[in-house]
Each structure stands twice: as C-alpha cells, then as structure tokens.
Amino acid sequence: MSTLTEIPQLNIDMLAAIRKAEADLAARFAEKMRVNADLGRHLVSFQANREESGHRWCKYREGFSAELIRYCIRKVGISGRILDPFAGSGTTLFVAAEQGCDAIGIELLPSSAAIIEARRAVLDADKPRVAAALRRIMAKRQWSMHGEAKSFQHLRITKGAFPADTERHLGRFLFDAGREPDELRSLLHFAALSVLEEISYTRKDGQYLRWDQRSGRCLGKKGFDKGTIPHFDEAIVRKLGQIADDLEGREQEPLLFTLDRPRPLPGNIELKVGSCLDIIPALPSESLDGLITSPPYCNRYDYTRTYALELAMLGVGEEGIRRLRQTMLSCTVENKDKDDLAQKFGDRTFHSALGAYDNQQLLALILEYLGACKEAGTINNPGIVRMVKNYFLELALLIFASAKVLKANAPFIMVNDNVRYEGVHIPVDLILSDFAKQAGLKTDAIWVLPKGKGNSSQQMGRHGRQEIRKCVYVWRKGA
Ligand SMILES: C[S@@+](CC[C@H](N)C(=O)[O-])C[C@H]1O[C@@H](n2cnc3c(N)ncnc32)[C@H](O)[C@@H]1O
C-alpha cells in the first residue's frame, strides 16, 4: 500500500496550499453550514420514493425523493413558479405542482423527458379507464403470442443486452403499444422503459453499464452475476400492475392520484426538452419564484452510457448519443470544451461568470494541482482535469444566468456531492456558494447530511478514510 510519504514534495506543498485555501473558504461559510438532522440519505436519494404512489414507477437512481422537495418547499417557503433545470424523472415538477406551484422543467435526455411526459399525461387522463385498459393488456399478454414486433435498434454498447426471448417479447409489446391511443401509448412505452435494466444482462453502474457473465460480452474478463433475471412477461406484468394500482388509488396515501380532485394537480407542469445551458439564458428576467435542482455531480457518471438501453429503445442512434454526451453538463472525462458559451449566455453574463470562476482561488489551486498530476502522469485519467474545469465553468454560467431569471428574494436550492480526485477534496458546496455570492445570491444555509460518503478504497489506501460531504444548499437572491 502506498502512503502519503510517496507523494512528491511539489504535490505536498500544493496540497498544503489547497488545504489552507479550503480552510479560509470554509471559515467564510462556517456560520451557514450546519448538519441538518432532518435530512437522511434515504430522503435525499431516490430511496424514499420506493413506497410512494406515482413516484415509485421508475427507479431513477440519480433522483432525489418527493419528500425532500416537500420539505424544501415548506421549510424555505416557496410559492409561484419553480424551475428545475436538470429535471431528471421530474420529482421537483410533480411535487411543486402537487403543492400548488407552477413548475417548469428542463431536461436533456429523451429517456428522462419520456418519463416526465408519460407521468404528466396520465395525470390528465381518466385514471380508472386507463387502469382498466392496463389490466386488460396484462390479462391478454399478447406480447407472448405470434405477431409483428418492433425491432430494437441496438447501439454498439447495448448489443446482446437481452436474452433472445425477452427481446422478442419486448418488440411485440412495443409494436402493439404503438397502435394504442396517445395517453396509453406513452404510458406503455414508459412501463417498458422502466423495466429495461431489470430484464437485461446489464446493471447501471455510474460510469458505464456492467455486464452479467451470461451475456457473452465479457470477453475473457470476469463479468458479474446479476442473479435471477426476470423474463419480460414477469417484469412488465408487475410494472403495469403497480401503475394500475396507483391509478386506482389503492395506496394508502395516493398523493399524486387522489381520484376525487377536481383538477389533476393544483399547479401546472411545463417541460422544455433540451440543454439548460441553451434554455435558461432565453428565459425572461425576474420571472421565477424559486429554483430547486440537482445537477449531475462532478463524478464521471455518464448518463448517456447508463441510459443507453432506454435511449436506444427511443431510437437515439450512435451520433445522437455522442451529441447528447457533449451537450450534457460536463461531468465525464469524455466531455470536451463547449466552444459557444459566450454566444449562448451573452457577453455580460459570460464575462461576469468567467470572472467569478477565474478569481476563485481554491479552484485555481485545485486545477493547478490536478494539472501537475496530469503532467507527471500520476492522474487516474487525464480527462479529469478538463472535466473539473468545465464542470465549474458551466455551473458558474448557469448560476449567473439563473440569478437573472429569479425574482428578488427567490430561493435557489441545490443538492450536490463534494468529490475527491488525486487525494484532493473538492468542496463543490463552498466553491459554488462563492460563485452564487458573486452572482447576487446570498447563502441562507448549507445543510450538511448527517452522514457523508466514504472515499473509494483506492483513494483510502493512499490518503486514509475521509468523509465526503453531501449537502443541500439554500441560496437566495437579494432584495
Ligand atoms: C441528478 S439528475 C436529476 C434527477 C432529478 N432531481 C430527479 O429527482 O429525478 C441530473 C439530470 O440532469 C440532466 N442533464 C445533464 N445535463 C443537462 C443539460 N445540459 N441540460 C438539461 N439537463 C441536463 C441529466 O440527464 C439528468 O437527468
């Protein structure tokens, strides 16, 4: 096992300078930072959605829970129009609308947008009728009979993902779904999307898809054993049954689907499909009463790989995947510099955000250190330097542009994780809160989760065990 003493002297000096700059920055936010015992990991992750009617339909691992959003809206006091620029499966949107707010979501990935659209369409539908139609489809199990099938347009990274029978039945199901009326069709597609991982040889594993050894894709490498993989029939019947149960209000507290509500939800939901880096600069100034979001973390997690099955099912091809990857907020080592940012954000916002980014002393030291590790060839992946740089640059721009579209006193709430590369802790919470301050958003609170995340075993070997903070930040625009 290597130890701290094996780290070159230059790096030790740089690390000491980073620790000092971090301590100075932490001192500036010390009064605002507090452990919030109300926020367990369960609440801040998707876990708490597992039992909740309407929110449990798809396991969107990167999501936060509906209960967390209720907590934020109540605690911070938000009403009016709320934006989530990284809408994911739509948790903010549905809860905001349930609480009487009008919600606007922006989401880049067609697979996430499809989840939101299907969930939204069913809100307006005649729920008992839709539930009865789902039960009829389940009873017939037409997908297991002979008939026409839609062929699954595989990507290079999804070939061989399903056992042959499963792929055939999925194709039959999708073909039949395509002939149903709109509201049912989008719900059936959504149900199929929601079971794709379960019925495949793959598992979403952050940076990529992991392959079960039965897939034939492990080529000499040892794949993992996923255990029992349900057949399409079993998985889809379970999923359709769960949706039908919720639509019939069988859950004890059908928050999303109270059948006797005069309107589906008190607030409206609007979804804009595309990149928030394009869409936010075009929103009218001072038009929003709040923003609640969780951007991708700076952790190399590649949504275009982990959601490759879902994107392929929706017909996104190789070129489309490459485009989506480069349009995403930079959070993978493959993300290149986005070269048209000044044009997108306009000169004024661009230069203000760039100024805040350039003058952030701790970030500059961290980038210098990571650059030195890259030069020395000791960095785990050279693309990490560009990823960290662009992650902060793009979020600086997003924060400055968001500050413009918020009304006076409106809150901006962000859920994010700190990260660690090459033994250096990157306090995303403090750096972004510093950008927010420059953008005219003062920090009301940085709620620290009671228990942070440990570092990876590789990093632990070199640097000992260090907890990495996970936080919810509450910023507020000045009066
Ligand atoms: C952490 S997830 C959000 C999950 C969401 N809070 C939920 O509960 O479902 C981040 C989302 O940001 C999306 N995303 C990444 N880059 C984007 C961009 N440039 N514009 C809009 N959405 C983007 C990803 O596709 C992903 O769905």
Ligand as a Chemical Component Dictionary entry (heavy atoms), coordinates in Angstrom:
data_LIG
# 
_chem_comp.id                   LIG 
_chem_comp.type                 NON-POLYMER 
_chem_comp.pdbx_formal_charge   0 
_chem_comp.three_letter_code    LIG 
# 
loop_
_chem_comp_atom.comp_id 
_chem_comp_atom.atom_id 
_chem_comp_atom.alt_atom_id 
_chem_comp_atom.type_symbol 
_chem_comp_atom.charge 
_chem_comp_atom.model_Cartn_x 
_chem_comp_atom.model_Cartn_y 
_chem_comp_atom.model_Cartn_z 
_chem_comp_atom.pdbx_ordinal 
LIG C1  C1  C 0  -29.097 14.286 -10.834 1  
LIG S1  S1  S 1  -30.152 14.101 -12.211 2  
LIG C2  C2  C 0  -31.624 14.925 -11.675 3  
LIG C3  C3  C 0  -32.595 13.984 -11.017 4  
LIG C4  C4  C 0  -33.881 14.652 -10.569 5  
LIG N1  N1  N 0  -33.624 15.567 -9.470  6  
LIG C5  C5  C 0  -34.912 13.610 -10.168 7  
LIG O1  O1  O 0  -35.329 13.598 -8.986  8  
LIG O2  O2  O -1 -35.290 12.788 -10.992 9  
LIG C6  C6  C 0  -29.452 15.224 -13.360 10 
LIG C7  C7  C 0  -30.205 15.317 -14.676 11 
LIG O3  O3  O 0  -29.619 16.369 -15.448 12 
LIG C8  C8  C 0  -29.755 16.035 -16.821 13 
LIG N2  N2  N 0  -28.840 16.898 -17.586 14 
LIG C9  C9  C 0  -27.494 16.799 -17.747 15 
LIG N3  N3  N 0  -27.021 17.808 -18.481 16 
LIG C10 C10 C 0  -28.084 18.600 -18.790 17 
LIG C11 C11 C 0  -28.228 19.811 -19.516 18 
LIG N4  N4  N 0  -27.200 20.418 -20.089 19 
LIG N5  N5  N 0  -29.469 20.343 -19.606 20 
LIG C12 C12 C 0  -30.543 19.749 -19.028 21 
LIG N6  N6  N 0  -30.473 18.580 -18.370 22 
LIG C13 C13 C 0  -29.247 18.013 -18.223 23 
LIG C14 C14 C 0  -29.452 14.553 -16.840 24 
LIG O4  O4  O 0  -29.974 13.951 -17.998 25 
LIG C15 C15 C 0  -30.135 14.076 -15.557 26 
LIG O5  O5  O 0  -31.437 13.640 -15.823 27 
# 
loop_
_chem_comp_bond.comp_id 
_chem_comp_bond.atom_id_1 
_chem_comp_bond.atom_id_2 
_chem_comp_bond.value_order 
_chem_comp_bond.pdbx_ordinal 
LIG C1  S1  SING 1  
LIG S1  C2  SING 2  
LIG S1  C6  SING 3  
LIG C2  C3  SING 4  
LIG C3  C4  SING 5  
LIG C4  N1  SING 6  
LIG C4  C5  SING 7  
LIG C5  O1  DOUB 8  
LIG C5  O2  SING 9  
LIG C6  C7  SING 10 
LIG C7  O3  SING 11 
LIG C7  C15 SING 12 
LIG O3  C8  SING 13 
LIG C8  N2  SING 14 
LIG C8  C14 SING 15 
LIG N2  C9  SING 16 
LIG N2  C13 SING 17 
LIG C9  N3  DOUB 18 
LIG N3  C10 SING 19 
LIG C10 C11 SING 20 
LIG C10 C13 DOUB 21 
LIG C11 N4  SING 22 
LIG C11 N5  DOUB 23 
LIG N5  C12 SING 24 
LIG C12 N6  DOUB 25 
LIG N6  C13 SING 26 
LIG C14 O4  SING 27 
LIG C14 C15 SING 28 
LIG C15 O5  SING 29 
# 
